[in-house]
Amino acid sequence: MNVLKIAATSDATAAAGAVANTFREEGVAEIQAIGPKAVNQAVKCIAIARGYVAPSGIDLFFVPSFVEVEVNGEIRTGIRFTVRSRTPVPPLRPRARRGEKAPETKEEWTDI
């Protein structure tokens, strides 16, 4: 799973789209932020992403945790937000990877 990295200068709206898309594809999204301004942007991005997926009946929430990250050879403490849904999420039809054919039937799908 890819961890979305949010900076103090990140556009919360664009990041929210990335969170919503990651959640739709994987059923969970992880965001990482280092510093108070980046944490602020991450929380705003999750709030906006909730609005993006709410019409589909999905109720997002996040669980924060600390994470140690190496930045320029220095260990920094950041916050990781694991974004999940309170409501069951139906499996989405997977997209085809480059050069591959998308599964046709639900039996061919893999669980998220």
C-alpha positions in Angstrom: 0.0 0.0 0.0 1.3 3.4 -0.9 1.5 6.0 1.8 0.4 9.5 0.7 2.8 12.1 2.0 1.3 15.5 2.8 3.5 18.6 3.2 2.6 22.0 4.7 2.3 23.3 1.2 0.1 20.5 -0.1 -3.2 21.5 -1.7 -5.8 19.9 0.6 -8.3 19.6 -2.2 -5.9 17.7 -4.6 -4.7 15.5 -1.7 -8.4 14.7 -0.9 -8.9 13.5 -4.4 -5.9 11.2 -4.0 -7.2 9.9 -0.7 -10.7 9.3 -2.1 -9.3 7.4 -5.1 -6.9 5.4 -3.0 -9.7 4.5 -0.7 -12.0 3.5 -3.6 -9.2 1.3 -5.1 -7.8 -0.3 -2.0 -10.4 0.0 0.7 -8.0 1.9 3.0 -5.7 4.9 2.6 -2.7 6.0 4.6 -1.5 9.5 4.9 1.8 10.7 6.5 2.6 14.2 7.7 5.5 15.7 9.5 5.1 19.0 11.3 2.0 20.9 12.6 1.2 22.6 9.2 1.4 19.4 7.4 -0.8 17.7 10.0 -3.3 20.5 9.5 -3.3 20.0 5.7 -3.8 16.2 6.2 -6.8 16.6 8.5 -8.4 19.1 6.1 -7.7 16.7 3.2 -9.5 13.8 5.1 -12.4 16.1 5.8 -12.7 17.0 2.1 -12.3 13.4 1.1 -15.2 12.4 3.4 -17.4 14.7 1.3 -16.2 13.2 -1.9 -17.1 9.6 -0.9 -20.2 10.4 1.2 -22.7 10.3 -1.7 -21.6 6.7 -2.2 -22.7 5.9 1.3 -19.2 5.7 2.6 -18.5 7.2 6.1 -14.7 7.8 6.4 -12.8 8.1 9.7 -9.1 8.1 10.5 -6.9 6.6 13.2 -3.7 8.6 14.0 -0.5 7.0 15.0 3.1 8.1 15.4 5.8 7.0 12.9 9.5 7.6 12.7 10.7 8.7 9.3 14.2 9.4 8.0 14.5 12.7 6.3 17.9 13.8 4.9 19.6 11.3 7.2 17.8 12.5 10.2 15.1 10.6 12.1 11.9 12.7 12.5 8.6 11.8 14.2 5.5 12.2 12.0 1.9 11.2 12.2 0.3 8.6 10.1 -3.4 8.7 9.5 -5.1 5.4 8.5 -8.3 6.2 6.7 -11.1 3.6 6.9 -14.8 3.4 6.5 -17.4 2.9 9.2 -19.8 1.5 6.6 -19.2 -1.7 4.6 -17.6 -0.9 1.3 -18.6 -3.1 -1.7 -15.7 -4.4 -3.7 -15.0 -2.3 -6.7 -14.3 -3.7 -10.1 -10.5 -3.5 -10.5 -8.9 -1.5 -13.3 -6.7 -3.3 -15.8 -3.0 -2.7 -15.4 -1.1 -1.6 -18.5 -1.0 -4.4 -21.0 -3.5 -6.6 -19.1 -7.2 -7.2 -19.5 -9.6 -6.2 -16.8 -11.5 -9.1 -15.1 -14.9 -9.6 -16.6 -16.9 -11.4 -13.9 -17.0 -10.8 -10.1 -15.5 -14.3 -9.6 -12.3 -13.1 -11.3 -12.0 -10.1 -9.0 -9.6 -10.3 -6.1 -10.7 -9.1 -2.6 -9.6 -5.7 -1.6 
